């Protein structure tokens, strides 16, 4: 197999010399799915593996990688123009991660120490992530900047994550190392900050790498963009492997002919668990487009699916909306999406019209609406909780709006004359998981009754790292996880109707209301605890952040300046637009215990907005 080893040496560097490859025998070329050309080129890892597929079932993440490394599949990274820029077979990932783990040992860290990694869409992040697990360390992904104007707030966000995690090491590539160094100033717990290249220059310690155990912490997943109190979800190896097994076997029914494509960020739980780890534990190849490149050229994602014949690709609903809006008729004829069998949808409220418009737009390109695969999950349960049935498309139910509001009961619409709400079926729980609905008193509700969604199962987190108060709020007796979502069960399937007002989901991003309020409360014109933030749904299904503030300013110019400043701060911090409303002092509603009620504040804002709209219509009619 001398020729095979020679081929691999070129392959792993990511550069193939065609003159060398054409001398290889046909079976080897077929195994690597290689098509020769006259130019030096990168070639993606093949879809069809040389290894017998195992659908998860491993005890730990490293055991899964050790098996996947025996095959020829792996990760592929594309630029904004759809050109392949990096190739990382699982075999090379294993080798590089082990070498980096030896370099990490030079710091002499205790097993379980945290390592912060800014999660750009790159091979370096994945190598560092697995290097930490080989070394017995706990990695966690930190976000890349939301936009170019958020330097100060982004640094503050990183600082909050570093402090909350008590990280010992922090790494970033050259694009973000300056941000990281600035954020790490005066954080004494950090032993070292640097780039992957700098880490690799440390002399590798010749030590045996200890095996991981199922009860060890695999990683932290931070769910909040808070600059003060970020929450790090603690996920064990056992919880991770249980969730992955449910996803790939029961949710996706993965086969040896599957291939994935993704634009989701690696610091998002759906991006990391669903599109980095799930492909690896099933030994299938995956093609990546960076999130920022997707935002500019969303159709490149569809072109990747079409060109590489990808069968599994997930998106948040707003990603489908972006593709639908940007696609021109001339784009459609160049796409063939008939290969796409599992179009996973999740991470935010799923609007039926979003799916219908996408299916209608791309039907001429071969997209089959039966490929839609709505699902429900959250980082606190590793990722997935429920899946609809693969191959059946999406199902929805029309619910009588009045009964839903007045009686908190989901009743199927009997007549078209009544107002209705349509909700998408998110499917049944994965094996070893149970979903129940409870009322405000904690009592379990019957099917069709609206209430808080709770989950119990092997994938549920241990808690929030170093945050017992938040852990106690989320984890109820018998390890029931309060998801913070509102929904109902119907014939055993879960339907999500909304989210309690402490978290606002905009374009798939979870924004804590407290974080928005804190920005307002830091302003000299706003006294502490006099702001309330929440989300309101627009007619097109999107969500807008609203910030209502008690304000004593009387000058119109000063009020206008405050509104503009707050809108700019919210955009810089979270990358979203915000409506700011100033109200008189002592007008924000509070609970019986004296706390601000976001629910009541939201209802009051909606009522005021509707009344103003009606008055405007009347005045317009009078004129």
Secondary structure in CASP SS format (residue, H / E / C, confidence):
PFRMAT SS
TARGET T0000
AUTHOR 0000-0000-0000
METHOD secondary structure of the structure
MODEL  1
X C 1.00
X H 1.00
X H 1.00
X H 1.00
X H 1.00
X H 1.00
X H 1.00
X H 1.00
X H 1.00
X H 1.00
X H 1.00
X H 1.00
X H 1.00
X C 1.00
X C 1.00
X E 1.00
X C 1.00
X H 1.00
X H 1.00
X H 1.00
X H 1.00
X C 1.00
X C 1.00
X C 1.00
X C 1.00
X H 1.00
X H 1.00
X H 1.00
X H 1.00
X H 1.00
X H 1.00
X C 1.00
X C 1.00
X C 1.00
X C 1.00
X C 1.00
X C 1.00
X C 1.00
X C 1.00
X C 1.00
X E 1.00
X C 1.00
X C 1.00
X C 1.00
X C 1.00
X C 1.00
X C 1.00
X C 1.00
X C 1.00
X C 1.00
X C 1.00
X C 1.00
X C 1.00
X C 1.00
X C 1.00
X C 1.00
X C 1.00
X C 1.00
X C 1.00
X C 1.00
X H 1.00
X H 1.00
X H 1.00
X H 1.00
X H 1.00
X H 1.00
X H 1.00
X H 1.00
X C 1.00
X C 1.00
X C 1.00
X C 1.00
X C 1.00
X E 1.00
X E 1.00
X E 1.00
X E 1.00
X E 1.00
X C 1.00
X C 1.00
X C 1.00
X C 1.00
X C 1.00
X E 1.00
X E 1.00
X E 1.00
X E 1.00
X E 1.00
X E 1.00
X H 1.00
X H 1.00
X H 1.00
X H 1.00
X H 1.00
X H 1.00
X H 1.00
X H 1.00
X H 1.00
X H 1.00
X H 1.00
X H 1.00
X H 1.00
X H 1.00
X H 1.00
X H 1.00
X H 1.00
X H 1.00
X C 1.00
X C 1.00
X C 1.00
X C 1.00
X C 1.00
X C 1.00
X E 1.00
X E 1.00
X E 1.00
X E 1.00
X E 1.00
X C 1.00
X C 1.00
X C 1.00
X C 1.00
X H 1.00
X H 1.00
X H 1.00
X H 1.00
X H 1.00
X H 1.00
X H 1.00
X H 1.00
X H 1.00
X H 1.00
X H 1.00
X H 1.00
X C 1.00
X C 1.00
X C 1.00
X E 1.00
X E 1.00
X E 1.00
X E 1.00
X E 1.00
X C 1.00
X C 1.00
X C 1.00
X C 1.00
X C 1.00
X C 1.00
X C 1.00
X C 1.00
X H 1.00
X H 1.00
X H 1.00
X H 1.00
X H 1.00
X H 1.00
X H 1.00
X H 1.00
X H 1.00
X H 1.00
X H 1.00
X H 1.00
X H 1.00
X H 1.00
X H 1.00
X C 1.00
X C 1.00
X C 1.00
X E 1.00
X E 1.00
X E 1.00
X C 1.00
X C 1.00
X C 1.00
X C 1.00
X C 1.00
X H 1.00
X H 1.00
X H 1.00
X H 1.00
X H 1.00
X H 1.00
X H 1.00
X C 1.00
X C 1.00
X C 1.00
X C 1.00
X C 1.00
X C 1.00
X C 1.00
X C 1.00
X E 1.00
X E 1.00
X E 1.00
X C 1.00
X H 1.00
X H 1.00
X H 1.00
X H 1.00
X H 1.00
X C 1.00
X C 1.00
X C 1.00
X C 1.00
X C 1.00
X C 1.00
X C 1.00
X C 1.00
X C 1.00
X C 1.00
X C 1.00
X C 1.00
X C 1.00
X C 1.00
X C 1.00
X C 1.00
X E 1.00
X E 1.00
X E 1.00
X E 1.00
X E 1.00
X E 1.00
X C 1.00
X C 1.00
X C 1.00
X C 1.00
X C 1.00
X C 1.00
X C 1.00
X C 1.00
X C 1.00
X E 1.00
X E 1.00
X E 1.00
X E 1.00
X E 1.00
X H 1.00
X H 1.00
X H 1.00
X H 1.00
X H 1.00
X H 1.00
X H 1.00
X H 1.00
X H 1.00
X H 1.00
X H 1.00
X H 1.00
X H 1.00
X H 1.00
X H 1.00
X C 1.00
X C 1.00
X C 1.00
X C 1.00
X C 1.00
X C 1.00
X C 1.00
X C 1.00
X E 1.00
X E 1.00
X E 1.00
X C 1.00
X C 1.00
X C 1.00
X C 1.00
X C 1.00
X C 1.00
X H 1.00
X H 1.00
X H 1.00
X H 1.00
X H 1.00
X H 1.00
X H 1.00
X H 1.00
X H 1.00
X H 1.00
X H 1.00
X H 1.00
X H 1.00
X C 1.00
X C 1.00
X C 1.00
X C 1.00
X E 1.00
X E 1.00
X E 1.00
X E 1.00
X C 1.00
X H 1.00
X H 1.00
X H 1.00
X H 1.00
X H 1.00
X H 1.00
X C 1.00
X C 1.00
X H 1.00
X H 1.00
X H 1.00
X H 1.00
X H 1.00
X H 1.00
X H 1.00
X H 1.00
X H 1.00
X H 1.00
X C 1.00
X C 1.00
X C 1.00
X E 1.00
X E 1.00
X E 1.00
X E 1.00
X C 1.00
X H 1.00
X H 1.00
X H 1.00
X H 1.00
X H 1.00
X H 1.00
X H 1.00
X H 1.00
X H 1.00
X H 1.00
X C 1.00
X C 1.00
X H 1.00
X H 1.00
X H 1.00
X H 1.00
X C 1.00
X C 1.00
X C 1.00
X C 1.00
X C 1.00
X C 1.00
X C 1.00
X C 1.00
X C 1.00
X E 1.00
X E 1.00
X E 1.00
X E 1.00
X C 1.00
X C 1.00
X C 1.00
X C 1.00
X C 1.00
X C 1.00
X H 1.00
X H 1.00
X H 1.00
X H 1.00
X H 1.00
X H 1.00
X H 1.00
X H 1.00
X H 1.00
X H 1.00
X H 1.00
X H 1.00
X H 1.00
X H 1.00
X C 1.00
X C 1.00
X C 1.00
X H 1.00
X H 1.00
X H 1.00
X E 1.00
X E 1.00
X E 1.00
X E 1.00
X E 1.00
X E 1.00
X C 1.00
X H 1.00
X H 1.00
X H 1.00
X C 1.00
X C 1.00
X E 1.00
X E 1.00
X E 1.00
X E 1.00
X C 1.00
X C 1.00
X C 1.00
X C 1.00
X C 1.00
X C 1.00
X C 1.00
X C 1.00
X E 1.00
X E 1.00
X E 1.00
X E 1.00
X E 1.00
X H 1.00
X H 1.00
X H 1.00
X H 1.00
X H 1.00
X H 1.00
X H 1.00
X C 1.00
X E 1.00
X C 1.00
X C 1.00
X E 1.00
X C 1.00
X C 1.00
X C 1.00
X C 1.00
X C 1.00
X C 1.00
X C 1.00
X E 1.00
X E 1.00
X E 1.00
X E 1.00
X E 1.00
X E 1.00
X C 1.00
X C 1.00
X E 1.00
X E 1.00
X C 1.00
X C 1.00
X C 1.00
X E 1.00
X E 1.00
X E 1.00
X E 1.00
X E 1.00
X E 1.00
X C 1.00
X C 1.00
X C 1.00
X C 1.00
X C 1.00
X E 1.00
X C 1.00
X C 1.00
X C 1.00
X C 1.00
X E 1.00
X C 1.00
X E 1.00
X E 1.00
X E 1.00
X E 1.00
X E 1.00
X E 1.00
X E 1.00
X C 1.00
X C 1.00
X C 1.00
X C 1.00
X C 1.00
X E 1.00
X E 1.00
X C 1.00
X C 1.00
X C 1.00
X H 1.00
X H 1.00
X H 1.00
X H 1.00
X H 1.00
X H 1.00
X H 1.00
X E 1.00
X E 1.00
X H 1.00
X H 1.00
X H 1.00
X E 1.00
X E 1.00
X E 1.00
X E 1.00
X E 1.00
X E 1.00
X E 1.00
X E 1.00
X E 1.00
X E 1.00
X E 1.00
X C 1.00
X C 1.00
X E 1.00
X E 1.00
X E 1.00
X E 1.00
X E 1.00
X E 1.00
X E 1.00
X C 1.00
X C 1.00
X C 1.00
X E 1.00
X E 1.00
X E 1.00
X E 1.00
X C 1.00
X C 1.00
X E 1.00
X E 1.00
X E 1.00
X E 1.00
X H 1.00
X H 1.00
X H 1.00
X H 1.00
X H 1.00
X H 1.00
X H 1.00
X H 1.00
X H 1.00
X C 1.00
X C 1.00
X C 1.00
X C 1.00
X C 1.00
X C 1.00
X C 1.00
X C 1.00
X C 1.00
X E 1.00
X E 1.00
X E 1.00
X E 1.00
X E 1.00
X E 1.00
X E 1.00
X C 1.00
X C 1.00
X C 1.00
X C 1.00
X C 1.00
X E 1.00
X E 1.00
X E 1.00
X E 1.00
X E 1.00
X E 1.00
X E 1.00
X E 1.00
X C 1.00
X C 1.00
X C 1.00
X C 1.00
X C 1.00
X H 1.00
X H 1.00
X H 1.00
X H 1.00
X H 1.00
X H 1.00
X H 1.00
X H 1.00
X H 1.00
X H 1.00
X H 1.00
X H 1.00
X H 1.00
X H 1.00
X H 1.00
X H 1.00
X H 1.00
X H 1.00
X H 1.00
X C 1.00
X C 1.00
X C 1.00
X E 1.00
X E 1.00
X E 1.00
X E 1.00
X E 1.00
X E 1.00
X C 1.00
X C 1.00
X C 1.00
X C 1.00
X C 1.00
X C 1.00
X E 1.00
X C 1.00
X C 1.00
X C 1.00
X C 1.00
X C 1.00
X E 1.00
X C 1.00
X H 1.00
X H 1.00
X H 1.00
X H 1.00
X H 1.00
X H 1.00
X H 1.00
X H 1.00
X H 1.00
X H 1.00
X H 1.00
X H 1.00
X H 1.00
X H 1.00
X H 1.00
X H 1.00
X H 1.00
X H 1.00
X H 1.00
X H 1.00
X H 1.00
X H 1.00
X H 1.00
X H 1.00
X H 1.00
X C 1.00
END
